[in-house]
Amino acid sequence: MYVRAVPPTDLNKNTEWFTYPGVWTAYILIVFFSWLMVLSVFGTSPGIAWTI
């Protein structure tokens, strides 16, 4: 009488690392320091950095 529902297949299975503690902190630090490296290579001032 009832239709047996098939659970949807999980297409994005590589999301477990999002839940690890410190992943987002490390990601933000990597982005921040890489941005500082770009600024130091091009020799721009911090005031100009916000306008890019």
mmCIF entry with sequence, helices, sheets and N, C-alpha, C, O atoms, coordinates in Angstrom:
data_MODEL
# 
_entry.id   MODEL 
# 
_entity.id                         1 
_entity.type                       polymer 
_entity.pdbx_number_of_molecules   1 
# 
_entity_poly.entity_id                      1 
_entity_poly.type                           'polypeptide(L)' 
_entity_poly.nstd_linkage                   no 
_entity_poly.nstd_monomer                   no 
_entity_poly.pdbx_seq_one_letter_code       MYVRAVPPTDLNKNTEWFTYPGVWTAYILIVFFSWLMVLSVFGTSPGIAWTI 
_entity_poly.pdbx_seq_one_letter_code_can   MYVRAVPPTDLNKNTEWFTYPGVWTAYILIVFFSWLMVLSVFGTSPGIAWTI 
_entity_poly.pdbx_strand_id                 A 
# 
loop_
_entity_poly_seq.entity_id 
_entity_poly_seq.num 
_entity_poly_seq.mon_id 
_entity_poly_seq.hetero 
1 1  MET n 
1 2  TYR n 
1 3  VAL n 
1 4  ARG n 
1 5  ALA n 
1 6  VAL n 
1 7  PRO n 
1 8  PRO n 
1 9  THR n 
1 10 ASP n 
1 11 LEU n 
1 12 ASN n 
1 13 LYS n 
1 14 ASN n 
1 15 THR n 
1 16 GLU n 
1 17 TRP n 
1 18 PHE n 
1 19 THR n 
1 20 TYR n 
1 21 PRO n 
1 22 GLY n 
1 23 VAL n 
1 24 TRP n 
1 25 THR n 
1 26 ALA n 
1 27 TYR n 
1 28 ILE n 
1 29 LEU n 
1 30 ILE n 
1 31 VAL n 
1 32 PHE n 
1 33 PHE n 
1 34 SER n 
1 35 TRP n 
1 36 LEU n 
1 37 MET n 
1 38 VAL n 
1 39 LEU n 
1 40 SER n 
1 41 VAL n 
1 42 PHE n 
1 43 GLY n 
1 44 THR n 
1 45 SER n 
1 46 PRO n 
1 47 GLY n 
1 48 ILE n 
1 49 ALA n 
1 50 TRP n 
1 51 THR n 
1 52 ILE n 
# 
_struct_asym.id          A 
_struct_asym.entity_id   1 
# 
loop_
_struct_conf.conf_type_id 
_struct_conf.id 
_struct_conf.pdbx_PDB_helix_id 
_struct_conf.beg_label_comp_id 
_struct_conf.beg_label_asym_id 
_struct_conf.beg_label_seq_id 
_struct_conf.pdbx_beg_PDB_ins_code 
_struct_conf.end_label_comp_id 
_struct_conf.end_label_asym_id 
_struct_conf.end_label_seq_id 
_struct_conf.pdbx_end_PDB_ins_code 
_struct_conf.beg_auth_comp_id 
_struct_conf.beg_auth_asym_id 
_struct_conf.beg_auth_seq_id 
_struct_conf.end_auth_comp_id 
_struct_conf.end_auth_asym_id 
_struct_conf.end_auth_seq_id 
_struct_conf.pdbx_PDB_helix_class 
_struct_conf.details 
_struct_conf.pdbx_PDB_helix_length 
HELX_P HELX_P1 AA1 GLU A 16 ? THR A 19 ? GLU A 16 THR A 19 5 ? 4  
HELX_P HELX_P2 AA2 VAL A 23 ? PHE A 42 ? VAL A 23 PHE A 42 1 ? 20 
HELX_P HELX_P3 AA3 PRO A 46 ? ALA A 49 ? PRO A 46 ALA A 49 1 ? 4  
# 
_struct_conf_type.id          HELX_P 
_struct_conf_type.criteria    ? 
_struct_conf_type.reference   ? 
# 
loop_
_atom_site.group_PDB 
_atom_site.id 
_atom_site.type_symbol 
_atom_site.label_atom_id 
_atom_site.label_alt_id 
_atom_site.label_comp_id 
_atom_site.label_asym_id 
_atom_site.label_entity_id 
_atom_site.label_seq_id 
_atom_site.pdbx_PDB_ins_code 
_atom_site.Cartn_x 
_atom_site.Cartn_y 
_atom_site.Cartn_z 
_atom_site.occupancy 
_atom_site.B_iso_or_equiv 
_atom_site.pdbx_formal_charge 
_atom_site.auth_seq_id 
_atom_site.auth_comp_id 
_atom_site.auth_asym_id 
_atom_site.auth_atom_id 
_atom_site.pdbx_PDB_model_num 
ATOM 1   N N  . MET A 1 1  ? 0.816  -1.197 0.000  1.00 0.00 ? 1  MET A N  1 
ATOM 2   C CA . MET A 1 1  ? 0.000  0.000  0.000  1.00 0.00 ? 1  MET A CA 1 
ATOM 3   C C  . MET A 1 1  ? 0.863  1.265  0.000  1.00 0.00 ? 1  MET A C  1 
ATOM 4   O O  . MET A 1 1  ? 0.561  2.235  -0.695 1.00 0.00 ? 1  MET A O  1 
ATOM 5   N N  . TYR A 1 2  ? 1.931  1.238  0.785  1.00 0.00 ? 2  TYR A N  1 
ATOM 6   C CA . TYR A 1 2  ? 2.841  2.383  0.813  1.00 0.00 ? 2  TYR A CA 1 
ATOM 7   C C  . TYR A 1 2  ? 3.952  2.194  -0.205 1.00 0.00 ? 2  TYR A C  1 
ATOM 8   O O  . TYR A 1 2  ? 4.381  1.072  -0.473 1.00 0.00 ? 2  TYR A O  1 
ATOM 9   N N  . VAL A 1 3  ? 4.404  3.288  -0.760 1.00 0.00 ? 3  VAL A N  1 
ATOM 10  C CA . VAL A 1 3  ? 5.506  3.243  -1.716 1.00 0.00 ? 3  VAL A CA 1 
ATOM 11  C C  . VAL A 1 3  ? 6.806  3.314  -0.938 1.00 0.00 ? 3  VAL A C  1 
ATOM 12  O O  . VAL A 1 3  ? 6.991  4.178  -0.081 1.00 0.00 ? 3  VAL A O  1 
ATOM 13  N N  . ARG A 1 4  ? 7.700  2.391  -1.250 1.00 0.00 ? 4  ARG A N  1 
ATOM 14  C CA . ARG A 1 4  ? 8.996  2.385  -0.573 1.00 0.00 ? 4  ARG A CA 1 
ATOM 15  C C  . ARG A 1 4  ? 9.876  3.473  -1.185 1.00 0.00 ? 4  ARG A C  1 
ATOM 16  O O  . ARG A 1 4  ? 10.198 3.429  -2.372 1.00 0.00 ? 4  ARG A O  1 
ATOM 17  N N  . ALA A 1 5  ? 10.257 4.444  -0.364 1.00 0.00 ? 5  ALA A N  1 
ATOM 18  C CA . ALA A 1 5  ? 11.061 5.565  -0.846 1.00 0.00 ? 5  ALA A CA 1 
ATOM 19  C C  . ALA A 1 5  ? 12.526 5.161  -0.888 1.00 0.00 ? 5  ALA A C  1 
ATOM 20  O O  . ALA A 1 5  ? 13.056 4.586  0.063  1.00 0.00 ? 5  ALA A O  1 
ATOM 21  N N  . VAL A 1 6  ? 13.162 5.467  -1.989 1.00 0.00 ? 6  VAL A N  1 
ATOM 22  C CA . VAL A 1 6  ? 14.584 5.185  -2.140 1.00 0.00 ? 6  VAL A CA 1 
ATOM 23  C C  . VAL A 1 6  ? 15.348 6.425  -1.692 1.00 0.00 ? 6  VAL A C  1 
ATOM 24  O O  . VAL A 1 6  ? 15.085 7.515  -2.198 1.00 0.00 ? 6  VAL A O  1 
ATOM 25  N N  . PRO A 1 7  ? 16.289 6.289  -0.756 1.00 0.00 ? 7  PRO A N  1 
ATOM 26  C CA . PRO A 1 7  ? 17.049 7.474  -0.325 1.00 0.00 ? 7  PRO A CA 1 
ATOM 27  C C  . PRO A 1 7  ? 17.890 8.016  -1.475 1.00 0.00 ? 7  PRO A C  1 
ATOM 28  O O  . PRO A 1 7  ? 18.461 7.240  -2.242 1.00 0.00 ? 7  PRO A O  1 
ATOM 29  N N  . PRO A 1 8  ? 17.972 9.316  -1.600 1.00 0.00 ? 8  PRO A N  1 
ATOM 30  C CA . PRO A 1 8  ? 18.765 9.894  -2.701 1.00 0.00 ? 8  PRO A CA 1 
ATOM 31  C C  . PRO A 1 8  ? 20.246 9.591  -2.518 1.00 0.00 ? 8  PRO A C  1 
ATOM 32  O O  . PRO A 1 8  ? 20.760 9.542  -1.401 1.00 0.00 ? 8  PRO A O  1 
ATOM 33  N N  . THR A 1 9  ? 20.903 9.393  -3.632 1.00 0.00 ? 9  THR A N  1 
ATOM 34  C CA . THR A 1 9  ? 22.332 9.102  -3.572 1.00 0.00 ? 9  THR A CA 1 
ATOM 35  C C  . THR A 1 9  ? 23.092 10.370 -3.212 1.00 0.00 ? 9  THR A C  1 
ATOM 36  O O  . THR A 1 9  ? 22.802 11.455 -3.717 1.00 0.00 ? 9  THR A O  1 
ATOM 37  N N  . ASP A 1 10 ? 24.063 10.212 -2.335 1.00 0.00 ? 10 ASP A N  1 
ATOM 38  C CA . ASP A 1 10 ? 24.879 11.351 -1.911 1.00 0.00 ? 10 ASP A CA 1 
ATOM 39  C C  . ASP A 1 10 ? 25.929 11.610 -2.980 1.00 0.00 ? 10 ASP A C  1 
ATOM 40  O O  . ASP A 1 10 ? 26.891 10.854 -3.113 1.00 0.00 ? 10 ASP A O  1 
ATOM 41  N N  . LEU A 1 11 ? 25.741 12.676 -3.736 1.00 0.00 ? 11 LEU A N  1 
ATOM 42  C CA . LEU A 1 11 ? 26.658 12.962 -4.840 1.00 0.00 ? 11 LEU A CA 1 
ATOM 43  C C  . LEU A 1 11 ? 27.923 13.647 -4.355 1.00 0.00 ? 11 LEU A C  1 
ATOM 44  O O  . LEU A 1 11 ? 28.977 13.518 -4.977 1.00 0.00 ? 11 LEU A O  1 
ATOM 45  N N  . ASN A 1 12 ? 27.828 14.377 -3.246 1.00 0.00 ? 12 ASN A N  1 
ATOM 46  C CA . ASN A 1 12 ? 28.992 15.100 -2.747 1.00 0.00 ? 12 ASN A CA 1 
ATOM 47  C C  . ASN A 1 12 ? 29.473 14.411 -1.479 1.00 0.00 ? 12 ASN A C  1 
ATOM 48  O O  . ASN A 1 12 ? 29.052 14.759 -0.376 1.00 0.00 ? 12 ASN A O  1 
ATOM 49  N N  . LYS A 1 13 ? 30.353 13.437 -1.642 1.00 0.00 ? 13 LYS A N  1 
ATOM 50  C CA . LYS A 1 13 ? 30.789 12.621 -0.508 1.00 0.00 ? 13 LYS A CA 1 
ATOM 51  C C  . LYS A 1 13 ? 32.066 13.135 0.142  1.00 0.00 ? 13 LYS A C  1 
ATOM 52  O O  . LYS A 1 13 ? 32.517 12.576 1.142  1.00 0.00 ? 13 LYS A O  1 
ATOM 53  N N  . ASN A 1 14 ? 32.652 14.182 -0.407 1.00 0.00 ? 14 ASN A N  1 
ATOM 54  C CA . ASN A 1 14 ? 33.935 14.650 0.109  1.00 0.00 ? 14 ASN A CA 1 
ATOM 55  C C  . ASN A 1 14 ? 33.747 15.894 0.979  1.00 0.00 ? 14 ASN A C  1 
ATOM 56  O O  . ASN A 1 14 ? 34.490 16.866 0.846  1.00 0.00 ? 14 ASN A O  1 
ATOM 57  N N  . THR A 1 15 ? 32.748 15.860 1.871  1.00 0.00 ? 15 THR A N  1 
ATOM 58  C CA . THR A 1 15 ? 32.484 17.019 2.714  1.00 0.00 ? 15 THR A CA 1 
ATOM 59  C C  . THR A 1 15 ? 32.741 16.727 4.180  1.00 0.00 ? 15 THR A C  1 
ATOM 60  O O  . THR A 1 15 ? 32.405 17.551 5.031  1.00 0.00 ? 15 THR A O  1 
ATOM 61  N N  . GLU A 1 16 ? 33.330 15.575 4.508  1.00 0.00 ? 16 GLU A N  1 
ATOM 62  C CA . GLU A 1 16 ? 33.566 15.263 5.920  1.00 0.00 ? 16 GLU A CA 1 
ATOM 63  C C  . GLU A 1 16 ? 34.611 16.186 6.525  1.00 0.00 ? 16 GLU A C  1 
ATOM 64  O O  . GLU A 1 16 ? 34.571 16.448 7.727  1.00 0.00 ? 16 GLU A O  1 
ATOM 65  N N  . TRP A 1 17 ? 35.542 16.682 5.728  1.00 0.00 ? 17 TRP A N  1 
ATOM 66  C CA . TRP A 1 17 ? 36.623 17.499 6.270  1.00 0.00 ? 17 TRP A CA 1 
ATOM 67  C C  . TRP A 1 17 ? 36.119 18.872 6.695  1.00 0.00 ? 17 TRP A C  1 
ATOM 68  O O  . TRP A 1 17 ? 36.805 19.577 7.435  1.00 0.00 ? 17 TRP A O  1 
ATOM 69  N N  . PHE A 1 18 ? 34.924 19.264 6.237  1.00 0.00 ? 18 PHE A N  1 
ATOM 70  C CA . PHE A 1 18 ? 34.363 20.545 6.673  1.00 0.00 ? 18 PHE A CA 1 
ATOM 71  C C  . PHE A 1 18 ? 34.086 20.555 8.168  1.00 0.00 ? 18 PHE A C  1 
ATOM 72  O O  . PHE A 1 18 ? 34.138 21.606 8.806  1.00 0.00 ? 18 PHE A O  1 
ATOM 73  N N  . THR A 1 19 ? 33.789 19.381 8.730  1.00 0.00 ? 19 THR A N  1 
ATOM 74  C CA . THR A 1 19 ? 33.373 19.322 10.133 1.00 0.00 ? 19 THR A CA 1 
ATOM 75  C C  . THR A 1 19 ? 34.549 19.198 11.086 1.00 0.00 ? 19 THR A C  1 
ATOM 76  O O  . THR A 1 19 ? 34.353 19.256 12.300 1.00 0.00 ? 19 THR A O  1 
ATOM 77  N N  . TYR A 1 20 ? 35.755 19.030 10.582 1.00 0.00 ? 20 TYR A N  1 
ATOM 78  C CA . TYR A 1 20 ? 36.908 18.900 11.470 1.00 0.00 ? 20 TYR A CA 1 
ATOM 79  C C  . TYR A 1 20 ? 37.218 20.238 12.135 1.00 0.00 ? 20 TYR A C  1 
ATOM 80  O O  . TYR A 1 20 ? 37.168 21.275 11.473 1.00 0.00 ? 20 TYR A O  1 
ATOM 81  N N  . PRO A 1 21 ? 37.536 20.239 13.428 1.00 0.00 ? 21 PRO A N  1 
ATOM 82  C CA . PRO A 1 21 ? 37.863 21.513 14.088 1.00 0.00 ? 21 PRO A CA 1 
ATOM 83  C C  . PRO A 1 21 ? 39.192 22.068 13.580 1.00 0.00 ? 21 PRO A C  1 
ATOM 84  O O  . PRO A 1 21 ? 40.161 21.331 13.396 1.00 0.00 ? 21 PRO A O  1 
ATOM 85  N N  . GLY A 1 22 ? 39.216 23.351 13.363 1.00 0.00 ? 22 GLY A N  1 
ATOM 86  C CA . GLY A 1 22 ? 40.431 23.999 12.907 1.00 0.00 ? 22 GLY A CA 1 
ATOM 87  C C  . GLY A 1 22 ? 40.595 24.065 11.406 1.00 0.00 ? 22 GLY A C  1 
ATOM 88  O O  . GLY A 1 22 ? 41.542 24.683 10.919 1.00 0.00 ? 22 GLY A O  1 
ATOM 89  N N  . VAL A 1 23 ? 39.701 23.448 10.663 1.00 0.00 ? 23 VAL A N  1 
ATOM 90  C CA . VAL A 1 23 ? 39.839 23.477 9.203  1.00 0.00 ? 23 VAL A CA 1 
ATOM 91  C C  . VAL A 1 23 ? 39.602 24.886 8.678  1.00 0.00 ? 23 VAL A C  1 
ATOM 92  O O  . VAL A 1 23 ? 40.366 25.383 7.850  1.00 0.00 ? 23 VAL A O  1 
ATOM 93  N N  . TRP A 1 24 ? 38.544 25.526 9.159  1.00 0.00 ? 24 TRP A N  1 
ATOM 94  C CA . TRP A 1 24 ? 38.239 26.868 8.663  1.00 0.00 ? 24 TRP A CA 1 
ATOM 95  C C  . TRP A 1 24 ? 39.246 27.880 9.171  1.00 0.00 ? 24 TRP A C  1 
ATOM 96  O O  . TRP A 1 24 ? 39.562 28.839 8.467  1.00 0.00 ? 24 TRP A O  1 
ATOM 97  N N  . THR A 1 25 ? 39.761 27.689 10.384 1.00 0.00 ? 25 THR A N  1 
ATOM 98  C CA . THR A 1 25 ? 40.791 28.594 10.899 1.00 0.00 ? 25 THR A CA 1 
ATOM 99  C C  . THR A 1 25 ? 42.052 28.497 10.052 1.00 0.00 ? 25 THR A C  1 
ATOM 100 O O  . THR A 1 25 ? 42.653 29.515 9.708  1.00 0.00 ? 25 THR A O  1 
ATOM 101 N N  . ALA A 1 26 ? 42.453 27.281 9.718  1.00 0.00 ? 26 ALA A N  1 
ATOM 102 C CA . ALA A 1 26 ? 43.639 27.098 8.887  1.00 0.00 ? 26 ALA A CA 1 
ATOM 103 C C  . ALA A 1 26 ? 43.413 27.675 7.494  1.00 0.00 ? 26 ALA A C  1 
ATOM 104 O O  . ALA A 1 26 ? 44.318 28.271 6.910  1.00 0.00 ? 26 ALA A O  1 
ATOM 105 N N  . TYR A 1 27 ? 42.209 27.497 6.964  1.00 0.00 ? 27 TYR A N  1 
ATOM 106 C CA . TYR A 1 27 ? 41.903 28.025 5.640  1.00 0.00 ? 27 TYR A CA 1 
ATOM 107 C C  . TYR A 1 27 ? 41.983 29.550 5.622  1.00 0.00 ? 27 TYR A C  1 
ATOM 108 O O  . TYR A 1 27 ? 42.546 30.137 4.698  1.00 0.00 ? 27 TYR A O  1 
ATOM 109 N N  . ILE A 1 28 ? 41.419 30.184 6.642  1.00 0.00 ? 28 ILE A N  1 
ATOM 110 C CA . ILE A 1 28 ? 41.456 31.645 6.704  1.00 0.00 ? 28 ILE A CA 1 
ATOM 111 C C  . ILE A 1 28 ? 42.887 32.143 6.870  1.00 0.00 ? 28 ILE A C  1 
ATOM 112 O O  . ILE A 1 28 ? 43.272 33.145 6.266  1.00 0.00 ? 28 ILE A O  1 
ATOM 113 N N  . LEU A 1 29 ? 43.677 31.445 7.688  1.00 0.00 ? 29 LEU A N  1 
ATOM 114 C CA . LEU A 1 29 ? 45.070 31.855 7.871  1.00 0.00 ? 29 LEU A CA 1 
ATOM 115 C C  . LEU A 1 29 ? 45.868 31.703 6.584  1.00 0.00 ? 29 LEU A C  1 
ATOM 116 O O  . LEU A 1 29 ? 46.697 32.557 6.267  1.00 0.00 ? 29 LEU A O  1 
ATOM 117 N N  . ILE A 1 30 ? 45.630 30.631 5.841  1.00 0.00 ? 30 ILE A N  1 
ATOM 118 C CA . ILE A 1 30 ? 46.341 30.427 4.576  1.00 0.00 ? 30 ILE A CA 1 
ATOM 119 C C  . ILE A 1 30 ? 45.980 31.530 3.592  1.00 0.00 ? 30 ILE A C  1 
ATOM 120 O O  . ILE A 1 30 ? 46.855 32.078 2.922  1.00 0.00 ? 30 ILE A O  1 
ATOM 121 N N  . VAL A 1 31 ? 44.692 31.859 3.501  1.00 0.00 ? 31 VAL A N  1 
ATOM 122 C CA . VAL A 1 31 ? 44.269 32.926 2.588  1.00 0.00 ? 31 VAL A CA 1 
ATOM 123 C C  . VAL A 1 31 ? 44.859 34.265 3.017  1.00 0.00 ? 31 VAL A C  1 
ATOM 124 O O  . VAL A 1 31 ? 45.297 35.051 2.177  1.00 0.00 ? 31 VAL A O  1 
ATOM 125 N N  . PHE A 1 32 ? 44.870 34.523 4.328  1.00 0.00 ? 32 PHE A N  1 
ATOM 126 C CA . PHE A 1 32 ? 45.379 35.802 4.828  1.00 0.00 ? 32 PHE A CA 1 
ATOM 127 C C  . PHE A 1 32 ? 46.868 35.955 4.545  1.00 0.00 ? 32 PHE A C  1 
ATOM 128 O O  . PHE A 1 32 ? 47.305 36.995 4.052  1.00 0.00 ? 32 PHE A O  1 
ATOM 129 N N  . PHE A 1 33 ? 47.651 34.917 4.857  1.00 0.00 ? 33 PHE A N  1 
ATOM 130 C CA . PHE A 1 33 ? 49.093 35.035 4.655  1.00 0.00 ? 33 PHE A CA 1 
ATOM 131 C C  . PHE A 1 33 ? 49.468 35.003 3.179  1.00 0.00 ? 33 PHE A C  1 
ATOM 132 O O  . PHE A 1 33 ? 50.451 35.627 2.779  1.00 0.00 ? 33 PHE A O  1 
ATOM 133 N N  . SER A 1 34 ? 48.702 34.285 2.366  1.00 0.00 ? 34 SER A N  1 
ATOM 134 C CA . SER A 1 34 ? 48.990 34.322 0.933  1.00 0.00 ? 34 SER A CA 1 
ATOM 135 C C  . SER A 1 34 ? 48.679 35.705 0.363  1.00 0.00 ? 34 SER A C  1 
ATOM 136 O O  . SER A 1 34 ? 49.365 36.174 -0.544 1.00 0.00 ? 34 SER A O  1 
ATOM 137 N N  . TRP A 1 35 ? 47.641 36.357 0.899  1.00 0.00 ? 35 TRP A N  1 
ATOM 138 C CA . TRP A 1 35 ? 47.336 37.720 0.466  1.00 0.00 ? 35 TRP A CA 1 
ATOM 139 C C  . TRP A 1 35 ? 48.436 38.683 0.899  1.00 0.00 ? 35 TRP A C  1 
ATOM 140 O O  . TRP A 1 35 ? 48.783 39.603 0.158  1.00 0.00 ? 35 TRP A O  1 
ATOM 141 N N  . LEU A 1 36 ? 48.984 38.477 2.092  1.00 0.00 ? 36 LEU A N  1 
ATOM 142 C CA . LEU A 1 36 ? 50.113 39.303 2.523  1.00 0.00 ? 36 LEU A CA 1 
ATOM 143 C C  . LEU A 1 36 ? 51.329 39.081 1.634  1.00 0.00 ? 36 LEU A C  1 
ATOM 144 O O  . LEU A 1 36 ? 52.075 40.019 1.353  1.00 0.00 ? 36 LEU A O  1 
ATOM 145 N N  . MET A 1 37 ? 51.531 37.848 1.195  1.00 0.00 ? 37 MET A N  1 
ATOM 146 C CA . MET A 1 37 ? 52.647 37.568 0.289  1.00 0.00 ? 37 MET A CA 1 
ATOM 147 C C  . MET A 1 37 ? 52.447 38.282 -1.044 1.00 0.00 ? 37 MET A C  1 
ATOM 148 O O  . MET A 1 37 ? 53.398 38.828 -1.603 1.00 0.00 ? 37 MET A O  1 
ATOM 149 N N  . VAL A 1 38 ? 51.219 38.281 -1.557 1.00 0.00 ? 38 VAL A N  1 
ATOM 150 C CA . VAL A 1 38 ? 50.941 38.974 -2.814 1.00 0.00 ? 38 VAL A CA 1 
ATOM 151 C C  . VAL A 1 38 ? 51.190 40.470 -2.657 1.00 0.00 ? 38 VAL A C  1 
ATOM 152 O O  . VAL A 1 38 ? 51.755 41.106 -3.547 1.00 0.00 ? 38 VAL A O  1 
ATOM 153 N N  . LEU A 1 39 ? 50.769 41.028 -1.531 1.00 0.00 ? 39 LEU A N  1 
ATOM 154 C CA . LEU A 1 39 ? 50.980 42.460 -1.307 1.00 0.00 ? 39 LEU A CA 1 
ATOM 155 C C  . LEU A 1 39 ? 52.457 42.793 -1.196 1.00 0.00 ? 39 LEU A C  1 
ATOM 156 O O  . LEU A 1 39 ? 52.899 43.829 -1.694 1.00 0.00 ? 39 LEU A O  1 
ATOM 157 N N  . SER A 1 40 ? 53.227 41.923 -0.546 1.00 0.00 ? 40 SER A N  1 
ATOM 158 C CA . SER A 1 40 ? 54.648 42.207 -0.399 1.00 0.00 ? 40 SER A CA 1 
ATOM 159 C C  . SER A 1 40 ? 55.387 42.051 -1.724 1.00 0.00 ? 40 SER A C  1 
ATOM 160 O O  . SER A 1 40 ? 56.368 42.751 -1.970 1.00 0.00 ? 40 SER A O  1 
ATOM 161 N N  . VAL A 1 41 ? 54.927 41.143 -2.575 1.00 0.00 ? 41 VAL A N  1 
ATOM 162 C CA . VAL A 1 41 ? 55.582 40.962 -3.875 1.00 0.00 ? 41 VAL A CA 1 
ATOM 163 C C  . VAL A 1 41 ? 55.337 42.179 -4.761 1.00 0.00 ? 41 VAL A C  1 
ATOM 164 O O  . VAL A 1 41 ? 56.258 42.674 -5.410 1.00 0.00 ? 41 VAL A O  1 
ATOM 165 N N  . PHE A 1 42 ? 54.095 42.659 -4.788 1.00 0.00 ? 42 PHE A N  1 
ATOM 166 C CA . PHE A 1 42 ? 53.776 43.792 -5.652 1.00 0.00 ? 42 PHE A CA 1 
ATOM 167 C C  . PHE A 1 42 ? 54.086 45.128 -5.001 1.00 0.00 ? 42 PHE A C  1 
ATOM 168 O O  . PHE A 1 42 ? 54.013 46.162 -5.665 1.00 0.00 ? 42 PHE A O  1 
ATOM 169 N N  . GLY A 1 43 ? 54.428 45.134 -3.723 1.00 0.00 ? 43 GLY A N  1 
ATOM 170 C CA . GLY A 1 43 ? 54.830 46.352 -3.050 1.00 0.00 ? 43 GLY A CA 1 
ATOM 171 C C  . GLY A 1 43 ? 53.720 47.361 -2.861 1.00 0.00 ? 43 GLY A C  1 
ATOM 172 O O  . GLY A 1 43 ? 53.973 48.565 -2.878 1.00 0.00 ? 43 GLY A O  1 
ATOM 173 N N  . THR A 1 44 ? 52.498 46.898 -2.681 1.00 0.00 ? 44 THR A N  1 
ATOM 174 C CA . THR A 1 44 ? 51.393 47.827 -2.472 1.00 0.00 ? 44 THR A CA 1 
ATOM 175 C C  . THR A 1 44 ? 51.245 48.145 -0.988 1.00 0.00 ? 44 THR A C  1 
ATOM 176 O O  . THR A 1 44 ? 51.649 47.361 -0.129 1.00 0.00 ? 44 THR A O  1 
ATOM 177 N N  . SER A 1 45 ? 50.671 49.287 -0.705 1.00 0.00 ? 45 SER A N  1 
ATOM 178 C CA . SER A 1 45 ? 50.447 49.677 0.686  1.00 0.00 ? 45 SER A CA 1 
ATOM 179 C C  . SER A 1 45 ? 49.157 49.040 1.194  1.00 0.00 ? 45 SER A C  1 
ATOM 180 O O  . SER A 1 45 ? 48.296 48.678 0.392  1.00 0.00 ? 45 SER A O  1 
ATOM 181 N N  . PRO A 1 46 ? 49.008 48.896 2.507  1.00 0.00 ? 46 PRO A N  1 
ATOM 182 C CA . PRO A 1 46 ? 47.775 48.298 3.038  1.00 0.00 ? 46 PRO A CA 1 
ATOM 183 C C  . PRO A 1 46 ? 46.524 49.091 2.685  1.00 0.00 ? 46 PRO A C  1 
ATOM 184 O O  . PRO A 1 46 ? 45.443 48.511 2.581  1.00 0.00 ? 46 PRO A O  1 
ATOM 185 N N  . GLY A 1 47 ? 46.644 50.392 2.502  1.00 0.00 ? 47 GLY A N  1 
ATOM 186 C CA . GLY A 1 47 ? 45.475 51.174 2.117  1.00 0.00 ? 47 GLY A CA 1 
ATOM 187 C C  . GLY A 1 47 ? 44.983 50.833 0.730  1.00 0.00 ? 47 GLY A C  1 
ATOM 188 O O  . GLY A 1 47 ? 43.778 50.836 0.481  1.00 0.00 ? 47 GLY A O  1 
ATOM 189 N N  . ILE A 1 48 ? 45.901 50.537 -0.181 1.00 0.00 ? 48 ILE A N  1 
ATOM 190 C CA . ILE A 1 48 ? 45.519 50.172 -1.545 1.00 0.00 ? 48 ILE A CA 1 
ATOM 191 C C  . ILE A 1 48 ? 44.990 48.743 -1.587 1.00 0.00 ? 48 ILE A C  1 
ATOM 192 O O  . ILE A 1 48 ? 44.224 48.393 -2.485 1.00 0.00 ? 48 ILE A O  1 
ATOM 193 N N  . ALA A 1 49 ? 45.388 47.923 -0.632 1.00 0.00 ? 49 ALA A N  1 
ATOM 194 C CA . ALA A 1 49 ? 45.003 46.515 -0.657 1.00 0.00 ? 49 ALA A CA 1 
ATOM 195 C C  . ALA A 1 49 ? 43.492 46.336 -0.564 1.00 0.00 ? 49 ALA A C  1 
ATOM 196 O O  . ALA A 1 49 ? 42.949 45.391 -1.137 1.00 0.00 ? 49 ALA A O  1 
ATOM 197 N N  . TRP A 1 50 ? 42.806 47.226 0.146  1.00 0.00 ? 50 TRP A N  1 
ATOM 198 C CA . TRP A 1 50 ? 41.362 47.065 0.308  1.00 0.00 ? 50 TRP A CA 1 
ATOM 199 C C  . TRP A 1 50 ? 40.607 47.466 -0.946 1.00 0.00 ? 50 TRP A C  1 
ATOM 200 O O  . TRP A 1 50 ? 39.430 47.130 -1.082 1.00 0.00 ? 50 TRP A O  1 
ATOM 201 N N  . THR A 1 51 ? 41.249 48.175 -1.867 1.00 0.00 ? 51 THR A N  1 
ATOM 202 C CA . THR A 1 51 ? 40.542 48.622 -3.062 1.00 0.00 ? 51 THR A CA 1 
ATOM 203 C C  . THR A 1 51 ? 40.650 47.625 -4.200 1.00 0.00 ? 51 THR A C  1 
ATOM 204 O O  . THR A 1 51 ? 39.994 47.795 -5.228 1.00 0.00 ? 51 THR A O  1 
ATOM 205 N N  . ILE A 1 52 ? 41.461 46.592 -4.042 1.00 0.00 ? 52 ILE A N  1 
ATOM 206 C CA . ILE A 1 52 ? 41.641 45.612 -5.122 1.00 0.00 ? 52 ILE A CA 1 
ATOM 207 C C  . ILE A 1 52 ? 40.441 44.687 -5.162 1.00 0.00 ? 52 ILE A C  1 
ATOM 208 O O  . ILE A 1 52 ? 40.384 43.784 -5.997 1.00 0.00 ? 52 ILE A O  1 
# 
